[in-house]
């Protein structure tokens, strides 16, 4: 069965780069008058994390074995660490969902599937940076600031920032690039009250997660969150994958403190291995198909995902 193929009782409604979404087929069959987005019809959505991998906005081959299951397990683990933060998990089922008599989750995808309440998602990626690296480092070199927020002079790549920075992005429509925006722009997009709550909640979760990671010998350099409004209560709710290798940058704390080179100091537990290999072996020509990833690059990437999961979730 392909990830976006048929699953008994479920209808595939959307595929992103690395996740496929399904809604209960009976809801579509019972209401043939619906139009538009079926996610607005269904109170639940089955999110299936695939093993697909992307870089530089292109899908790559082959997939990273076990990636979807590892990201799903890590997201659920983080939800457990943040019990007071409302999240999109559908369980335990409320009376309305019990009445739906939802179909079973197919065993073939059970380790990478999450049954979620559908939310009215905010069009903002809530990025929090604790360290100067990646795109933030590039912007700092050019402007001395990140997202219009001025930083002290003389910072180096990988330095810890004076305090976590909230640098949001606008989630562009499918097929377009997300765009870094100012906090003031988020106020225009979602209103002052929601924008303020998103910023405060993002920084709070980041700081709590960073402390947990530190206790496991890890540095949480940066991450991004996505939130939506609960359709019944309006409560701001944490959604999508959370604090995973695909949404966050983690470093080994001991290596960060002692390594001789930036490459070793900031070796991250994610697909940076893939990005580095592509940068050396592909000119990112949009008209060309990206090269096939070598077996050793795939295995090394899977090992980094696995290492982070084990480091964080070990009892």
C-alpha positions in Angstrom: 0.0 0.0 0.0 1.4 3.4 -1.0 1.3 6.1 1.6 -1.3 8.1 -0.3 -3.1 5.0 -1.6 -6.3 3.4 -0.4 -6.8 2.5 3.3 -10.1 0.9 4.4 -12.4 3.4 5.9 -10.2 6.4 5.1 -10.0 8.8 2.1 -6.8 10.5 1.1 -7.4 14.2 0.9 -3.9 15.8 0.8 -0.2 15.1 0.6 2.5 17.5 1.7 6.2 16.9 1.2 6.4 14.4 3.9 2.9 13.8 5.4 -0.3 12.4 4.0 -3.7 13.3 5.4 -6.9 11.2 5.4 -10.5 11.7 6.7 -13.1 9.1 7.5 -14.7 8.0 4.2 -18.2 7.7 5.8 -18.2 11.5 6.5 -17.8 12.1 2.7 -20.3 9.4 1.8 -22.9 10.6 4.3 -22.8 14.2 3.1 -22.5 14.4 -0.7 -23.4 18.1 -0.6 -20.0 19.2 0.8 -17.8 21.4 -1.3 -14.3 22.6 -1.0 -11.8 21.3 1.5 -12.9 18.1 3.2 -10.8 19.0 6.2 -13.4 21.6 7.0 -16.0 18.9 7.0 -14.3 16.3 9.2 -13.7 16.9 13.0 -10.7 14.5 12.8 -7.8 13.9 10.4 -5.4 11.0 10.2 -1.9 12.3 9.7 0.5 9.7 8.3 4.2 10.7 8.5 6.1 9.1 5.5 9.7 8.3 5.1 10.0 10.8 2.3 12.8 13.3 2.4 13.1 16.8 0.9 15.8 19.4 0.7 16.1 22.7 -1.1 12.3 22.4 -1.8 12.7 19.3 -3.9 11.7 15.7 -3.1 14.6 13.2 -3.1 15.1 9.5 -3.6 15.4 7.2 -1.9 13.4 7.6 1.3 15.0 7.5 4.7 13.9 4.2 6.3 12.1 4.5 9.6 12.0 8.3 9.4 8.2 8.6 9.7 7.9 6.3 12.6 10.7 8.0 14.5 9.3 11.5 14.0 5.8 10.3 15.1 7.2 8.7 18.2 9.3 11.7 19.1 6.3 14.1 18.7 4.1 12.0 20.9 6.9 11.9 23.5 7.2 15.6 23.5 3.4 16.0 23.9 3.8 13.8 27.0 6.5 16.2 28.4 4.2 19.1 27.9 0.9 17.9 29.4 -0.4 21.4 30.2 0.0 22.6 26.6 -3.1 21.9 24.5 -2.3 19.7 21.5 -4.2 18.3 18.5 -4.3 14.6 19.5 -7.9 13.3 19.2 -7.5 10.8 22.1 -9.2 10.6 24.5 -12.3 10.8 22.2 -15.0 13.2 23.2 -18.7 12.3 22.9 -18.9 13.7 19.3 -16.0 11.6 18.1 -17.2 8.5 19.9 -20.5 8.8 17.9 -18.5 8.8 14.6 -17.5 5.2 15.2 -14.1 5.9 13.5 -12.5 3.3 11.4 -9.4 1.5 12.7 -6.0 2.8 11.8 -4.4 0.3 9.4 -1.7 -1.7 11.0 0.6 -0.9 8.1 0.9 2.7 9.1 0.1 2.5 12.8 3.6 3.4 14.0 3.6 6.6 12.0 0.0 7.7 12.1 -1.6 10.2 14.4 -5.4 10.7 14.8 -5.8 14.5 15.3 -8.6 16.9 15.8 -8.9 19.3 12.9 -8.0 22.9 13.8 -8.3 26.2 12.1 -4.6 26.6 11.5 -2.8 30.0 11.8 -0.8 30.9 8.7 2.3 31.4 10.7 5.4 29.3 11.4 6.5 30.2 14.9 10.2 30.0 14.8 12.3 30.3 18.0 16.1 30.6 17.9 18.3 30.1 20.9 21.6 30.1 19.0 23.0 31.9 16.0 23.1 29.5 13.1 21.7 28.5 9.7 19.7 31.2 8.0 19.9 33.4 11.1 23.7 33.4 10.9 23.6 34.4 7.3 21.2 37.2 8.0 23.2 38.4 10.9 26.3 38.6 8.8 24.5 40.8 6.3 22.5 43.0 8.6 23.6 42.6 12.2 20.1 41.5 13.0 17.6 38.6 12.6 14.1 39.4 11.5 14.7 43.0 12.1 15.8 42.4 15.7 19.3 43.9 16.3 21.9 41.7 17.9 25.2 42.5 19.6 28.2 42.9 17.4 30.9 40.3 17.2 28.8 37.1 17.5 30.2 34.0 15.8 28.4 31.2 14.1 26.9 28.9 16.7 27.0 31.4 19.6 24.1 31.4 22.1 21.9 34.4 21.7 21.3 36.7 24.7 17.8 35.4 24.8 15.6 33.2 22.6 14.4 35.1 19.6 10.9 34.8 18.0 11.3 35.1 14.3 8.0 34.1 12.6 7.4 33.2 9.0 4.3 33.4 6.9 3.1 30.0 5.6 2.7 30.5 1.9 0.1 28.6 -0.2 1.2 25.2 -1.5 3.8 25.6 -4.2 5.1 28.9 -2.9 8.0 29.7 -0.5 7.4 30.5 3.1 8.4 34.1 3.9 10.1 35.5 7.0 8.0 38.2 8.4 8.1 40.7 11.3 6.1 40.3 14.4 4.1 43.3 13.3 3.1 41.4 10.1 1.8 38.6 12.2 -0.4 41.0 14.1 -1.9 42.0 10.7 -2.4 38.3 9.8 -4.0 37.0 13.0 -4.7 40.0 15.2 -2.8 41.4 18.2 -4.2 39.1 20.9 -3.4 35.9 19.0 0.0 37.1 17.7 1.0 37.9 21.3 -0.2 34.5 22.5 1.7 32.7 19.8 4.9 34.5 20.5 4.7 34.0 24.3 3.7 30.3 24.0 6.4 29.5 21.4 9.1 31.0 23.6 7.8 29.3 26.7 7.7 25.8 25.0 11.2 26.4 23.6 12.7 27.2 26.9 11.1 24.2 28.6 12.2 21.9 25.8 15.7 23.3 25.8 16.0 22.5 29.6 14.8 19.0 29.0 17.2 18.5 26.1 20.1 19.9 28.2 19.4 17.3 30.8 20.0 14.7 28.1 23.3 16.2 26.9 21.7 18.1 24.0 21.6 21.7 22.8 18.3 22.8 21.3 19.5 25.5 18.9 16.2 26.4 17.2 12.8 25.0 16.3 9.5 25.9 14.7 6.0 25.4 15.9 2.6 25.5 14.3 -0.6 26.2 16.1 -4.3 26.3 15.3 -7.6 27.3 17.0 -9.7 24.5 18.4 -13.0 24.7 16.5 -15.1 24.1 19.6 -13.4 26.3 22.1 -11.1 28.7 20.1 -8.2 27.6 22.3 -4.7 28.0 20.7 -3.5 24.4 20.2 -0.1 23.0 19.4 -0.2 21.0 16.1 1.8 19.2 13.5 5.2 17.6 14.4 6.8 19.0 17.5 10.5 19.3 18.4 11.6 16.6 15.9 14.7 16.3 13.7 12.7 17.8 10.8 11.5 20.8 12.7 14.4 21.5 15.1 18.1 21.7 15.2 19.8 19.8 18.0 23.6 19.5 18.8 25.5 17.3 21.1 26.3 19.4 24.1 29.8 17.9 24.8 30.8 18.4 21.1 29.5 21.9 21.2 31.6 22.7 24.2 34.9 21.1 23.0 35.0 20.5 19.3 37.7 22.2 17.3 35.7 23.1 14.2 32.3 24.6 13.6 31.3 21.5 11.5 32.0 19.2 14.5 30.7 21.6 17.1 27.3 22.0 15.3 26.8 18.5 13.8 23.0 18.3 14.0 20.7 15.4 14.4 18.8 15.8 11.2 19.1 15.7 7.4 22.0 18.2 7.3 24.1 15.3 5.9 21.7 15.2 2.9 21.9 19.0 2.4 25.7 19.0 2.6 25.9 16.1 0.0 23.5 17.8 -2.3 25.4 21.1 -2.1 28.5 19.3 -3.3 26.9 17.2 -6.0 24.0 19.2 -7.4 23.8 22.8 -8.7 20.1 23.0 -7.6 19.0 23.7 -11.2 15.2 23.7 -11.0 15.0 22.1 -14.4 17.0 19.1 -13.4 16.1 16.1 -11.3 18.1 15.9 -8.1 20.6 13.1 -8.0 19.8 9.9 -6.2 21.1 9.9 -2.6 23.9 7.3 -2.1 23.2 4.4 0.3 25.8 5.7 2.8 24.2 9.1 3.0 20.7 7.6 3.5 22.1 5.3 6.3 24.0 8.1 8.0 20.9 10.3 8.0 18.7 7.5 9.4 21.3 7.0 12.1 21.2 10.6 13.2 17.4 10.6 13.4 17.7 7.4 15.5 20.4 8.7 17.8 18.3 11.8 18.7 15.2 9.7 19.4 17.2 7.4 21.7 19.0 10.2 23.5 15.8 12.1 24.2 13.5 9.2 25.1 15.8 7.0 27.1 14.5 6.5 30.6 
